[in-house]
Amino acid sequence: MKDQLIQAVIDNKDSISYINLNENNQYLGWTYDFNIILPNNNKMCLDLRQEGDLFLLFVLASSWSKTGPWENAAFFTTYLKASRKFELDLWYDDGFVKKEIANKDVKAAEIVKICSGLISRKKVSFRSDLYASVSVIARNWNMIKEKLELSALKNDYLIFIRYIATLDGLGARQNRMRIKIPLILRELRCQQIYPDIPGELCCVPDERVKAASKALGIKLPSVNSIDGLFKASAVIYKHFKDLYDIPLFAYEDLKPAFV
């Protein structure tokens, strides 16, 4: 079943929006192409060599940590990039943040209307707590970068992991972020920003992935702690290597192709 799933991922790489494989069937990363076309006809993507786009990677991970479909996080990140609202100074301003929250429903509808490509399964909405999380990232940005650079220097990414996991306000309802930390590491690895990040740290065992793992008979450890999170990530990587968690994430969408 696992091999059939992997083959289905490869066979459907041009029809499932988030399966970003190149001609050699290597995974390029989620942020390589959101499959959203911006109003200027450019594709929505993040070039993690650019600081603004690197900042938006953390916004994406935090936004995806909230409840709701993944499309909310994708379009929220797209909205911030398209409107150039990734400048740190903006997010230090409480007045700016309050105004953004007041206009959140209008802005969510607008960004979906003016973009093309990805069609969300449900109505896109921007939660109020997204905005406070962006402010948390902005206010801690220098330390976030410092911890990443120190991790690379010492070849020990637990330095970064332990730090980012202690920041209040990045997860749902202003809790801490945990499950989407591997997403950050995976994207940095895929874009060769920090190519020495171990693949075992780069798989996201979210609810969708856990359900697919259970269906395939892949036993994952509990992810109620950082230790458990990365043990689960390592199990996923053992099975799917540099496709990471994408086959499991795609399982529900691909079931008709191989079940």
N, C-alpha and C positions, 0 to 999 in steps of 0.2 A: 504493500500500500504506500509506503514511504517513497519508493522509487517511482511509483505511478504519479504521486503528487509532484515530485520534482520534475518529471517529464511534462506534466500538465502545466506547471509554471513556465517552462521553456516554450511549450507549444502556444501558450496564450500570452506571451510577453507583449504582443502588439495590441491585445484587446483588453487587458486589465490595466487600468491607468497607473497603478503604483508599482507594477513589475518593471523596474527600470534595468533591463539587461542589455548589454552591448552585443555586438555580432558574435562574440565568443561566449555568450551566456554568462558573463561576469556581472555581478550586481554592482550598480553604480551609485547606489544610495537614494534614499527617498528625496533628499533635497536637490539631487541632480536635475530632476524635472518633476514639478508638481502636477504636470499635465493640465495646467491652467494657463490660458492665453491671456496676457495682459492687454489693456486697451491700446497700447502701442504696437500690438502684434508680436511682442517678444514673449518667450515662454517664461513662466514663473519658475525661478530656480534660486538657489543660494550658492554663491561662490564663497566658500568659507575662508578664502585668502583675504577677503574684504572684511574689515572689522564690523561694518554695519550688518552684513549678512551673517557673520559669526554670532553677533548679538541676537539676530532673528532665529538662529538655530535654537538658542536657549528659550526664546519666546515660544517657538513651536513645541518644544518638549514640555514646557510648563503648561501651555494651553491644552495639549493633548492629555495631560494628567487630570484635567477636569472631566466631569461626567458629560456624556453626550457623544454623538458620532464624530469620527476623526475629521470629517470634512469641516467642522467648525474651526478646528485648529489650523487646518490648511488655508481656509479663506481668511481667518484672522491675520495670519502671518502675511498672506498676500495683500491684505488691506494695508497693513503697516508699511510694507515695501512699496506698494504702488503710490501711497500718499507720502512717502519719505518720512514716516513717523518713527524712525528708528534712531534718531538723535538722542543721546543720553539726557541732555539738558531738558528736553521736553518732559521727561518722566520724573524729574525732580520737582516739577511744578504741580502742586495739588490742584490748582485751578484748571490746568490743562486736563488732568486726569478726570476730574469731575465732569468737565464738558464732554470728554470722550464717552464717558459712561452714559451721560444724558442722551447722547446721539447714537448709542450703540445699535439700536434696532434699524434705524435709517441707514447707517453705514454698512451693516451686514447685508441689507437688501440691495444697496447700491453696488457693492463690490461683486456680488453674484450677477447682477444685471449687466455690468460693463465688461465682465470677463466672459470668456468662452472656454470650451474644452470640457473640463470636469463637470459632471452633473451630480450634484449631491443627492444621496438617497432620501434625505429628509431636509426640511427647511433649515437653512443655515441660521444660527443665532450666536451672538456674542454674549457670553455670561459676564455679569458685572465684575466677578472676581478675577477675570483675565487681566484687567487693567492694573490692579494692585500688584499682581505678580510681575508684570513688566517693570513696574517701579522698583520692586525688590531686586530684579536682575540688574537694572540700571545703577542702583545705589551700591551694589556689591560687585560691579563689573570689573574693576581693577583687580580685586582679590580673586575673582573667578579666573581671570586670565593668568594671574600670578600662579595660582595652584595648578593650572593646566601646564604652564611652562615648567614649573618645578617637577611635576610628574614626568614630563618628557625628559628632563635633564637627568633625573634619578631612575628613569625607566620603572617607575612605580606609580601606576594610575590610581592606586588606592588613596593616594594623597588628595587627588581631585575628588574622587568618589566620596570620601569621608566628609570633605568640606561641603560639597554641593548638597549632600544629604542632610546637612544640619541647618540649612537655610529655611527659616519659617516663611510660609506664604507662597511657595511655588507649586504646591499641590492643590487638590480640591479643597474648597472651603478654607483656604489659607493654611492648610497643613503643609507638611514637608513633601517634597517630590521624591519618589523612589523608583517606581516601575519604569519611568521613561529615561532614567539616567543612561542605560545602555544605548538608547537611541542617539544621544549626543556623542557617545564614544564611537558608535558605528559610523556615523556620518563623517566624523573627523578621520576615521580610518579609511573609509571609502574614497574620500577626496585627497588622501595622502597628505593631510595636514600633519597628522601624527601617525605615520604608517606602522610604528612599532606597537600600537595599542593591540593587545592580544584579542583575537577574534572571540575568545571565550567570554570577554567582557561586553560583547556587542549585540546580544540578542535580547529582545524585549518580551518577557513572559506576561503579557497583559491578558485580560479575560478571554479575548478572542483566540489568542495563541494557546492558552491553557485548555480551552475547550477542544481545539483541534488536536492538541497533544493527547488528550484523553481518548478521543475518537480513534486515534492511530495507535493507542497502546503505549505511548511514550510517557513514562512516569516522571513528573517534574517535582522537585522539592517545593515545600512551602516557600512563598516569597514574602513572608511577613517580616523579614529583616533584610538588611543589606547583604549579609552572608548568604541567606537563602536565595535572594534575588540573583546573585552572581553564580551560585551553584546551578540554579535553573538555566541561566544563560549558557553556562558551559555545557549542560546536557543538550540544549538545542543546537549549539555549535557543533557538538560531536556528531549529530545526525545530519546536519544540513550545511556544514562548513561555511563557505563564503556567500551562500544564499541567506545566511543568518536566519531570522525568524520569518522571512517573507513567505516561504511555502506554507507555514502554519497559519500566518495571517490571511493568506489567500484561500485557505481550505474551503471555507463556506462558499466563496465565489466560484471555486473550481470544481466542487463536488460533482456537478452534472457531467464533467468531462471525463471522470475516471471511476465513479462509483456505480 
